[in-house]
Each structure stands twice: as structure tokens, then as C-alpha cells.
Amino acid sequence: MSTSGIATSSVLLILLVAAPLCRAQGYTPQTPTTVPYDNRGLGSPDVALTDPRLASNAMGNTPEQVADFLCPVNTCLCGANTCYTSQYGCKNGTLTQNPTDNGGFCPTSSSVASIVRYGTTAALGSTATGSANSYTVNNAVTAGQTYVSGLLHSVTLTGLSANTQYYYTVGDGNNAQSMSFNLKTLQAVSPSFSSYRIGVFADLGLTTNSTMTVEHLVQSNSQAFINIGDFVYADNYTPNAANRWDGWYRYLQQLLSYGPMIAVEGNHEIETQLDGTQFAAYKARYGNDVTALGGSGSPFYFSVNVPGAHIVVLAAYGADYSVGSAQYNWLQADLAKVDRTQTPFIISLAHPPVYNTYKSHYKELECMRQSFEPLLYKAGVDLAMYGHVHAYERTNRVNNYINDNCGITHITVGDGGNSEQLQTVYVDDGSSGACPAPVASRCPTYQAADAGGPQNGFCPPKQPLWSAFREAAFGHGTLDITPTQLVWSWHRNQDGEPVVSDTITIDKGSFGGCANHPATSG
């Protein structure tokens, strides 16, 4: 994995004059707002895998952990990704997750077929087949610390009709068959479609707060889901606790069996093993199913069209992001091909935020911002979403740390509920240690002069003008997409799901006069 975005030289600070680079018609930046920390949002420990919501109740080879992933073609259900958990724990030397599992029986992908039966009625008149894989996690310094996954079955259903209810089961039928699930495909990608909703979360983990986030997402009436990285936090444990991935997918089955997920790699998916292997769980459980998306050939960065939006997923950890890298060149070409008549909005996703006023991870990805922001701005990206920082923040339209009415709205929603708890310290709050030491970087770092001058040459002395709203609280977001608007809503866990704590509407008509939004220039 390249580390070109990480460097060793000292930081060069450059002050920018706070003047907008262009003036869009119909848009006014919001006055910076900070909501005081509410300690009802305190963190909580991980839920034990013995909890009935996470524990396996599958018998024999009964499929479980069913999840649907979005394919390059809208009418394609990719990866009914089912893990037969009774098939792990092979007693073959050091590959032992639990010495009592399966009596040493280790089936191969050829011994249990990957089959999905599906149809528009309960008769399930169609059948599709796929393939299975398994993986190990070996960070052991002592014997008995290697995790062996179950068979992970991936089946792609093609030729599905748009906006149609389907029923399906998974399993080969000879060994075991799952219960029946249902999925409604998204509408066709076209200039005309009805408003629909995507649920958005990041840094979820498996705590009591996490389960509340999921319960609210279930109530959100979302038709698809975006997971902006740091799925499980299994790497916070010993290697044999990699079975927390199993618990996570069991619990998330209530969402992902009926709504397809688009996901992003996070730093907790790296999971470096003794032999240097990285991202084993991420690739086997998700990444390998999306390598064809957007022609990238990578499990870490790709793109997909949904009704009304072209979604670009960017990699901060699994791929080089420097200017001229494979990812950079792919992004440049991908953005150039976007047809705004079919997908009027462009949304980018990455795990770590490039705009952030919390102490945690402050300016951590400055080199990535400087590589990608010019491309994203030129292409007229409307919205960028992130996780990583365990709190919530939304920016005004911004470019290069200056409010720019033709710029990008950035949203950090890394508040899914994980056990590392909330980040509550702002770099500008004046408390001792609030401003972190500058991270060594090859890139100059920028500070807009709109906050009265830099603090310690690195942090602003007050909330900068580009930061519109921030609050340290657990929660999730919903994104309603129409042909002319993106409507973002943020929901705190301590409130009921209908309560909206922050919202923003991005209207295509509000970019009039912006050269980077030619369809709406005036």
C-alpha cells in the first residue's frame, strides 16, 4: 500500500484571504454554529457476541449474514453475501478458531454451492449461481489465535427490472436454505424519477449506541445505504475476535438484506497480518464484489450511478492518492464521463474528512485534499461525505478553506456509535492541548484568515467561516434525492428517528453563474 500521502518534512503554513472565488445565485453561507456537548451521548462498550442479536442461531450449513451490494447496473443485485458460520473452525493444526466447531470438518467452496433463488412472487421462479471464498486472519504470537472465516458466497443477479419488488432465498438447497427475503430494486437511472432516500452511517462498530443507530436506520424508510468505513473495529481485539465481523453482518442483516449497500474502506479495515496481508476481511466480505464498478479494477476506489447521482468512492488507505497515481488518473477520467442529464448530482465518499475542526484527525489528510479537491471542484461535485471523526460536522460550500458558493458541501458523519466514543474537543475551543501538533507532511497546509488569524500557526482561534454546523453526538444521516435537489438530514441517537437536528438542501438552481456547474450556469 502506497503511503505517498504521508511524508516527513515540516509543515508550511499559508494564509488565505477569505474572499469567495465565485458567486452563485440563490445560495447564502450559514453562520458557524456549534451545539454544546450533551453527555447523554456518552460512549458505550461493545455488545458481547453472545448477545442474541449478534450470536448465530444457524443450524448446520444454514445461510446467514445476508447482504445486498449495489452493482454497476442499477437493476443488478450484487453479492447475496452469505456466511455459513458453522463451516469455520477447522481443526487442522494452527487454523483453529474454536476447537469444538464442526468436529474438524472443513468444507470447500465446491462442497456447498452458491445459489440464489428469486422472483417477483414467492414462487421464486429464477435461479442464479455464484462462487464462494474464505479467508484467515493470523496475527497470532501464540498458538490458537488464527481466525478462519466461513464460506462467503457471492451471487450476482442480472436483468432485474427497475423499481420492482423481488423475493429471494440463498443456499444450495441440498445442505440448507435461508428464510425468504425481499428487496425492491432502485428506480432506473434517468432524468425522471421519484424522490427516494439513502441512509448514511459511518464508524458503526457494535456497541449499544451502534444498535440504536441501526434501529433508527430501520425506521428511516431508506431504500439503500451508504457505509463510509470502519465497519466493525475487530482489529481492536486479538485476531480470533475477527468473528466480530460475523456478529456485525448478523445484526446488519435486518438492513442489508432488503437495501443494497455502498461501502468505503476505513483504517479499521486494514487489519495488517503477520505476513503483511491487509484488508482480508474487507475484500472477502465486500471489496471483491465491487472491483468492476466504474472501471477502476480496484476494491478500494470505484463509482456507481444511482437515480439522480453519480457516486464516487475514494481510497485513503488501500491506494495511492497522489497526483498522477492510478487512483488520481481514474478519478479524473471518471468525472469527465459523468452525464449530468442522467445524474445531475455528483457525490464523493471517503473515510477520513479533509475538512474538520475537531482535534481528532485534524488536517490528517491534507495531502489527499490537495490532490483530489481541484478535480472534484472542477467537476462540480455537490456533496462530499466522510466518517473517521467520531462526531458530526457540516461545512458551507468551500474550496481550499475559503467559502466558495460554487464549492462543495462536506459532511462528516463518523458518529455511528463505535466503542472509541465521541470526539468532543474542537481545535479552536482554547483549552489546553486542543490544537494538536502539526502532522509532518510533504504538503503545505492552509489556514483561511477569516477567523482572525491562526492559533499557534496551525489552528484557528474560533470556528472558521467554512464550518457551518458541528455537534458531538452519535447518530446517522439520510439523503433524499430528487431530480433537482439533495436533501440531507442528520438524526441524533438520543432523539426519535423523525427528529432532524441538522438539515441542508442542495438545489441545482442555486449554482447559477458557476462555471463548474454548466448545466445551471446563468
N, C-alpha and C positions, 0 to 999 in steps of 0.2 A: 504494500500500500504506500503510495507516494505521500510524503509529508511536505510537499512544496509550499503549502500554505503556512508552515511552521518554520520559523527562521531564528537567527541567532544575533542579529545586530540590534543596536539600541533604537529606541523609539524617537522618531522625528515628529514633533507636533506642529501642525499647520492650522492657523486660524482662518476661518471663512467668514466673509461678510454675509449677514443674514438678509439677503435680498432674493426674492423668488426669481427663478430663471425664466419662467414663463407664466402667463396669467390665463387660467381657464375661466370660461364664462359659466356662472352658476355654481361656484364652489367657494366656500369660506373656511379656512382652517379653524379648528376648535381651540379655545383657550386651554392650556395644560391643566389637567385635573388629576389629583391623587386622592383616592379614598383611603381613610385611615385603616390600619390593620385591625381586623376583628378576630380575636383569639378563639372564636367558635370554629375557626378554620384550622385549628392545630392539627398537626400530622398524626398518623396512627401507624402501628406496626403492621407487618404483612399478615394476611389471613393464612392460617395453617392449611397445608394441603389436605389435612384430614377433615376440614370443613366440608359438609355435604355439597356445597356449591362448587367445590374445586376437586373433590375426590372422584375417582372413577367408579361408576356403577355398571360398567360394561361387563358382560359375561363373555368369556372365550374371545372370539375374534369380532365381537360386535363393534361396528364403527362408532366413533365419537369425534369430538372436536371438529365439526363440520364448519367450513368457512368458504365463502364465495369471494373471488377476486375479479377485478374488472379487467377485461381483455381489450386489445386494440380495436376490435369491432364492438360497437355498442351492444349488439344482440349476441353477446358471447359470454357465457358464464365460465370463468376460468378457475380451475382448481377447487373442486369439491374436496378440499384437502383434509382427508380423514386419517386420524392416527389410531391404529389398532393397539391400544396401550397394553393389552395382555401379551403382546408379542415382544416386549422388551425384557431385559434382564437375562440375557443369555449366559449360561454358566460355562463359559469357555475361557478359562484362565482368568486374565485380569479384566475381561469385559463383563463385569458383574455390577449391575445397578442394584439388584436385590437378590440374594442367593436363593430365595424361595419362589421367585417368579417363574412360572411356566415349566418348572421341573427341568430346565435346561433346554427346552425346545426353542429352536431359533429358526423361524420360517424365513424364506427368502421372498423377494418380490414376485417370483414366479409361482409361489405356492398359494398366494391369495390374490386373485385378480382385482384390478381396479375398474369398477363398473359403476356407472350412474344410470338408473332408470328414471325416465322423466316424461312429462307430457302436460298438456293443458287441462287434463282431467285426472282424477285419481286412478284411472286405468293405466297410466304411465306407459304409453304405447311405444316410446322410443328408448334406445339404449346407446350409450357411449362408453368407450373404454379408454383407459389411460395407462399410466405407469406409476410405480412406487419407488421410493428411496428411503434410506435410513441413514442416520449419522451418529457419530460418537462424540463425546466431549471428554477429553483427557487432559486435565491439569493436575493430575494426581502426583503428590510427593510420597504418598504411601499407597499400598495396595487397596483395592476395593473402592476407589474414588472415581471410576470411569462410568459415565452415563451412556447408555445405549438407547436410542430412541426407538419408538415403534415404527412400523411401516407407514410412511406418509404418502397417501395416494393422491395423485393429481389427474383430473379428468377435465378436458375442455369440451364444452358443448357449443357447437356452431350451428348457424342457421336458425337461431331463435328469433321469434318475432318481437319487435319493439313494443314496449308498454303492455306487456301480456303477463298474466299470472301463470306460473308453472309450478308443478308439484314434482318432487323428486325424492328418491331414496338412494343411498350409497351402500356398497358392499357387494360381494360377488355372489351372494345367494346360496352358495354351497356351504360356506363357513358361517356366515351371519349376514343379516341385513339390518339397516338402520330403520328408525321410525321415518315417517314421511315428513318432509319439509316443504315449504313453499317459498317462492321468490317471484317478485314482479320485476321484469326487466325494465330498464330505463327507457324513456322515450327516444325516438330516433334523433340523431344529430342533424338539425335542420334549422332554418331561420325561424320557424314557427313551432312553438311547444308551450306547454302549460307550466306554470311555476311548480317547482319541486324543491325538496330540501335534502341537504347533505349534513350529517352530523360530524363534528370535528373534535378530536381529542388528541392528547399527546402526553407522554410521560405517565402512563396509566399505572403500571405496576399492579399489585394485588393486595391492597390494604382495604380497610373499612371505607376510607374515602374513595378508593377506586370503585368499590362496589356501588357506592352512591352515584358516582359519575355514570356508571353503566346503567343503573336503574333509571336515571334521568334520560339517558340516550334512548332507552327502550320506549320511553314515553314521548319522545321528541317528534315522532311521525317522520323520521328520516328514511329516505329510500336508498341511500348509500352512505358510506362512512369514509372519512379520511383520518388515518392514524399517522401523526407526524413524528413517529420514532420513540425509542425507549419503551419497548413493549412490556417487558416482564421484570427486568432487574435480576435475572437469575445469576448474573455474574457477581452479585453481592454476596453469594453463598459459595460453599465448596462445590466442586464440579458435579457431584452426584445430585445436587439440588437443581440441576438443569431440568429436572422434571417439573419445575415451576412453569416451564413453557407448556407442559401438558395441562396443568391446572388453569393457566391463563386461557388457553383455547377452549377448555371445557366451559369455563364461565362465560367467555365471549360468544359461545355458540348461539346464545339467545339473540345476539345481534347479527353475527356474520353469516348465519345460515339463511337469512332472508334478505340481507342487504350487502351488496358487494363492497369490498374494502380496497382503498388505495392506501399504500403504506410507504413510509420513508425510513431509511436506515438511520439509527441513532448510535451514540457512542456506547450504549449498553448492549448493543447487538454485536460489537466487535468480538468479545469473548475469545481473546488470544489463548491458544492451547500450547502445550509444551513443545510441539513440533512446529509452531508458528502458524498453524491454521487459524483463520479468523472467519467470523460471520457464518459458522457452520449451521447454527440453528436458523438464523435469518434466511440463508439461502435455501435450505431444505424445506422450510415451512412457508416461505413466501417468495423470496427473491428469484429463485429459478423459474417461477411461473410468469415473471414479468420481463424477462430479458428481451423479448421480441417487441416490447412496447416502444413506439416512436423510433424504431430502427436503431436504437443505441447498442444493442447487444450486451448490455450491462444490467446486472440485477440491482444496481445502486442508483442509476440515473436513467430516466425514461420519461415518456409523455403519453397522455391519453386524452381523447376527446370525450366529453360528456355533453349533454344538451346545454348549449349556451356558453360553454367554456372549454378552452384548451388548458389542460393542467400539466405543468412541468414539474417533475420531481428531481431535485438536485442532491448530490452527494457531498458531504463534508468529510467523511471518514473512509469510505471504500474506494475513492477515486481522487486523482489529482484534479484540483480546480484552478490551477494557474493559467494565465493567458497562454494560448497555444496548445494546451493539453487536449487529450481526446475528448474529455467532457466539455471543455470550453468550445471546441470546434463543433461538437454535436449540438450543443445548445444554440450556437449561432445559426447553424443550418436549420434546426428545428423551428426556431422562432421565425425565420424567414419564410417558412412554408405555411404559417398559420393563415387560414382563410377567415377573416373577421366577419364575412357574411354568414358563415356557418357557425362559428364560435366567436361571438362578439367580445367575449371577455377572455383574458389570459390570467391564470393564477399560477404562481410558483410556490413550491413547497421545499423546505429544507429543515433539518432538525435544529441546528443552532441559529439563533437570531443574529442578524447583522445590525439591527438597531435595538438597543436595550439599555435601560437606565438602572437596572438592578446591579448590585455589587457582583453577584454570581455571574460569571461568564462575560463580564463587561469587556467589550471590544475584543473578545476572544477570536472572532472570525473576521478581523479587519481585512486581511489579505483576500479572503473569499469575497467579501463585499466589493473590494476594488476590482476584482476580476470580473464578477458577474453583473454588478449593478449597471455599468454602461450598456451592456447587451439588453438587460431587462428593461431599462428606461427607454432605450431607442425603440424597442418593440412595443412600447406602450402597455407593459404589464400593469394590470389594475390592482391586484391584491397579492401579497406575499404572506405566507403563514409559516409559523415555526413552533417548536417546543423548547426543550432543553432547560430554560429558565423556569423554575417551578413557581410561577406566578402568572399574572395576566397583564398585558400591556398592548395598547393600540397607538399607532402613530398617526399624525396628519400625513397628507401626501408629502413625500420627502424625496430628495435626491442629494446625495453627498452631504448629509447632515443639515441641509437647508430646506425649509418649507418650499415646496415647488408644486404649484397647483396642477401641473401636468405629471406629477410624480406618482410614486407607488405608495399605497397604504400597507403598512406592515403590522401584523398581528402576532403576538406571542401568546400561546395558549398551552404552555407546558405545565398546566395545573391539574392534570388528570387525577392525582391523588397518591403518587408513589410514596414509599416509606422514607425517602430522604427529606420529606417535609417541605414546607413553603420557604421561599426566599423572601425576606421581609425588609432587607436593607437596601436603600437607594444610594447610588453613588453621590448624590447631591444633598443628602439629609444632614450633613455637617457633623455626624457622630464620629467618634474616634475609629479609624480603620475603615470607614465607609468607602473611601476611594481606594481601590486596590492598587498595588504596584503595577506599573505598565508591563504588559507581556512583551517579552523580546520578540521582535518582528522585523521581517525584511521590508515591511510596508510602512510608509509614513501614516500616522493616524491623524484624523481630522477632528476639529472641535469648532462648531459654529460659535461665533461671538455674540449670539443673540441672548445669552443668559448672563451677560455682564462680565465676561472674561472667564478663562479657565481656572479651575481649582487645582492647585498643585501641578498646573501644566497638563493635566490629564483628564480630570473630571469637572463637569460644570458645577457652579455653586448653587444652582437651582434647577428645577425641572425644565429641560430645554423646550423651546417652542415646537419642535417637531414631535415631542411626546404628548399625545392628546389625552390619553386616559390610562391609568395604571391602578391596580389593586392586587394585593397579595391575598388570594383566596383560591380554593380549589373549585373546579368547575369544568365546563366544556362549552363549545360553540355550536351554532347551527348556521348554515349558509343557504339562504333561499335564492334560487337562480331563476330569473325571468329573461326574456329576450332583450330587455333594456336595463335591468337592474341586478346588482348583487346586494342582498340584504343580510348583513352579518349581525348576529345576536349572541351575546355572552351570558351564560347562566351560571350562577354560583350554586355550589352544592348545598349551602345552608338555607337556600330558598327552595320553593317548589319549582318544578320544571317550567311552568308558564311565566315565572317572573324573569324579566330581562334586566340585567344590571348594566349592560352597555350595548349600544347598537350603532351601526353606521350603514348608510345606503350609498352605494357607488352607482351613480346613474350615468349611462353613456352620454347623455345630453350635457353633462357637466364638464366635459372635456373640450368644449368648443374653443377653437383657437390653438389647440395643442397639435404641433406638427407630428408628434409621436402617436397621435390617435387620429389618423387621416380620415377615418370613416365619420368622425364627428367634428372635424375641423370646421371653423366658421370664420 
